[in-house]
Amino acid sequence: MLAFQEALVERLSARIVLKADVAPQERELRGLAVRTLASKPDAVYLTLLPPQSSLFTKQLRQLGFQGEFFAATQIENRAEIIAAGEAFEGLWYVKDGDTESIKFERRFFERYQTQPDNFASNAYDTLRLLIQALSQPNPTHALEGVTDFHGALGSYRALPDHSFSIPGMLRIIRNTKVNSLESNIAGSAFLGP
């Protein structure tokens, strides 16, 4: 999410009306909400962590903010979505993965009867990649040479900068449910009871 934030600031710096850093443990966000509203933004990019996102969006909405919210994957936390209620209505974000992620979430729920957190598919694939690499004579070379990995996030490959080209999908929150914005992914994303 911080990489997304850096890219956004780099590309849109002239249009950004307020940028604020908030400590992860901070829960008093009303002052930030007032400052944000005073800067008259059209949209707010959330990089706050749960429960900050729900607290902040509710306070901004109570103060009269009518603009859009968008975020990164950290927003897909069932307790946070429920806590935010109507404040998250229409919030959109980018989720790592593709339809394989939705299948992974369903299988996880069926097996453990609990909703996986928003990073479970990342952790699952990371472990599989590490096990695969550690079984090779040169694990670093094996990781750098991943060209067609199929996992819980979909199909992807290693990039020269030691990152991975993980697919992404746009999601939106409607009526406290997560839905896909991409037309090639049918229906709602799976979020257990």
Secondary structure, DSSP 8 states (H G I E B T S, - for coil): -HHHHHHHHHHHGGG--------TT----HHHHHHHHHT--SEEEE---TTHHHHHHHHHHHTT--SEEEE-GGG--HHHHHHHGGGGTT-EEEEE--HHHHHHHHHHHHHHSS---TTHHHHHHHHHHHHHHHTSSSHHHHHHT--SEEETTEEE-B-TTS-B---EEEEEEETTEEEE--TTS-SB-----
